[in-house]
Amino acid sequence: MQSDKTPPISRITTVLFDLDDTLFDHVATARATLRVSAVALPFYSGLDFEAFYQRYSELLEDYHARFLAGTCTYEEARRLRFEGLLEPFWPAATAADVAAFAQASQRHYPRLRQPVKGALELLRALKPHYRIGVVTNNRTTEQIEKLEYLGMTPFVDALITSEEVGAAKPNPRIFEAALQRLQAQPEQAVLVGDNWQADVLGASASRIRPVWLNRFGAGRPLPHVTEITGFEPLAGVLGLITGTEPSLPSATS
């Protein structure tokens, strides 16, 4: 049963971050990639892009969960995701059409990657005073490359992936692995993440204080959980993450 109390704020030595849609702006990158990749599609001129992106987002979440659960490979999840995306908009699409669109997406996505606004500045401010870890449900090589491309590698002391650990958030094993790598006790760590189930509830169950990054105005299920809506202004966000100013209100309080 999920506790309704936040772990007490103590001296923080370690700040853990989720990566996708916390430090890395996956939503902005995915939207830009989908738009530029879709230009060549035969139905693009009449496309409702918001409906197209919404379906893509839902399929991505679904098949990523299947991949993490081990019910399909990464390649299978990718192929099925793009097949499911095109089917309602282009029923006559062939396997070759789907493959070409997937390849276009794969080509554009790396060059369109971008950080969440203020993320680099936050890491730069934290680095001299705290150990920094990234805890992510994804493949190790992909996340290493992403951190390097975004210029975040120098600020990260440890990258802990579900692939490496063999368990995905909210499983406590991945949080235990992160604490071990960074030589921290749960009460010395805080985790910043955007996913309520994986990050907030997962960290809480491991006695790590969570900070919820709520960039899109979702309702907060537990009002005691610290909430931020972005990484700016930097001073206020630093206070909320490290617990030096725990009384500062969130933007949606």
N, C-alpha and C positions, 0 to 999 in steps of 0.2 A: 504493500500500500504506500502511495506517495505521501511523504511528509508535507505538512502545510507550513513548515517553518524553514527559513533559510538558515544555513550554517552560520554561526556567529563570525563576524569579521575579526580576524586576527592579523598578525603581521604577515603580509603577502610577500613571498619570495619568487613566485612563479605565475606567469600569465599564460594560459592556454587559449588558443584560438581555433575555431573551425576555419576551413579555408574557403570552400565554395559558397558564395553569397555572404561571406563574412569579411574576409580580406580580399578575395577575388570576386569581382562583380560578374557572376555568371549570368544573371538575368540580362544585363545590358549587353554582354558579349553574345549571348544566345540570340537575342532579338536582332542585333546587327547582322549576325551570321545568317540567320534565317532569311532576313530581308534581301541581302545581297545574293544569297544562293537561289532564292525563288524567282529572281528576275527572268531567268531563262525558261521557266515553266510555262506551258502553253495556256494556263488559266490565270496567269499573273495579273493581267490587265483588269480582271474583275474580282480579284482576290480580296476577301475580308481578312486583312492581315491579323487583326486582333483574334479572330476565331482560329486562324491558322496557328498563331503562336500559342494560344491557350491549349489547343490539342497537342501541340508539340511538347509543352511543359508537362501536361498530364502524362503523356506517354513516356517522357524521359524519367519522371519520378517512378512510374510503374516498373519500367524495365530496369532501371538502376537498382530498385529494391529486389527484383528477381535475380539480377547479377550478384548482388551482395549475399543473397540467400543461397546462391550456388545452383539455382534451377536452370540457368542458361549461361553461356559464355559471354564475354564482353562483345565479341563479334556478332553472336546471335542476337543479343539485346539491341545492338546498334541497327542491324538489318531489320529486325521486326519493328523497331521504333519508326524507322523511315517508311516501311511498308504501311504501317498503321496511320502514319501522318498523311500520306498521299492518297490513300484509298478513297476517302469521302470526296475529295476535291478532284481526283483524276482516276476514276475507276478503270480506265483503259490502260493505265501505266503498266509497262512490262517490268520484268526483273531487271533488265538493263537500264530502264528509266530510273528505277529506284536506286540502283547502284550508282548511276551518274550523279543523281542529286545528293546522295550520301557522300560521294567523293568531293563534290563541290563544297559541301558543308565542312568536310574535314580539311579542305584546303584553306578556306577562309577563316575558320575559327581561331587558329593559332595567332594570326596577325591582328585579330580584332580584340584580343584579350585586354582587359583593363582592370585596375584595382578598384575596390570600393573607395569612394571619395574620402580622403583623410586617413586611409589605412597606413600608408607609408609613413606619414608624419607621426602617427600614433606609435608604430613600431620603433621609429627612430627615438622618440621620447622615452619609451619604456626600456629600451635595450641597456642603457648604462646602469639601471637599477634593479632589473628583474631578469630571471631566466625566462625565455620565451619558447613555447612549444606550439606546434600545429598538429591538431588531432583531426583526422579526416577519413571519411568513408570513401576511399577511392584507391586507384592503383598507384603504387609508389613512383614509378617512372614518370607518369603523367603529372603528379603533384610536384615532384622535384623540378621538372621542366617549367611548370607554371610559376613556381616561386622564383626561379632564376629569371624568367622572362619579365616578371613584374618588379624585379629588383629587390625582392624581399629576403633572399637567401642570407645576406650578411646579418640580418636581424633575428634569424631563427636558430635557436640552439639545438632543437630536435624536431624532426618530422616523424610522426607516428601515424601509420596508415592501417586501415582495416585489412588490406592485403598482407601486410607484414605481420600483424598480430594474429590474424585469423579470426577476428571478431570485429563487428561493426558497432558503432554507437547506436543505441544506448547501452550495449553490453558493457558491464563494468570492467571486463578484461582490458579493453583498449584504454580506459582511463587509468587503470592500475599500471599498465605499461608506460604510459606517459609520465606518471608520477615517479616511477622507478628510473626512467631514463634521465629525468631532470632532478632526481634526488630531493623530492619534496614530499611532505605529508599532505593529506587532503586539505587540512585547515590552512595550509600555507599557499594554496593555489586558488585561482579563479579561472573560470572558463567563459569565454565570450563566443557566442554562436547565434545563428539565426533560426535554427530548427528547434521548435519547442520540444518535440519528443526526443530527438537524438541528443541535442545539446543541453537544453535546460533540465529536463527530467533525468537524462543520463548522468549529468554532472551531479545533480542533487542526490541521486541514489548512491553515488560514490563519495558523498560528503564533501564535494567540491562546490564552492559558491558559484552559481551561474549568473551571468549577465546576458540578458536577452537582447540581441540586436533585431529590432522590429522596424525595418525600413519601410514597410508597406501598410502600416496602420492596422494590423490585425488586433483583435481583442486579446487582452492579457488574461489567461485563465486563472492565474494565481497572482493576486495583487501584491504580495510581498516580494516577488522576484524583481530584482533590479532590472530596469528597462532603459535602453537607449535607442534612439531612432536614427543614429548616424554617429560618425566619429568627429563631428565638429559641433560646437567649439571644443578645441583640444583640451583646454584646462578642465572644463567641467566633466568631460568624458574620462580623463585620467583619474579624477577624484572618485567617480562612480565605480570604475573598474578596480582601482586599488583599495577602495574603502577609506580613503583619506577624507572624503566628504560624503559620507553615506546618507546625509539628510537631503542632498540635492534632489529636487523632484525630476521625474522623467517628463518628456514632452507630452505624454498622454495621461499623466496622473490627474 
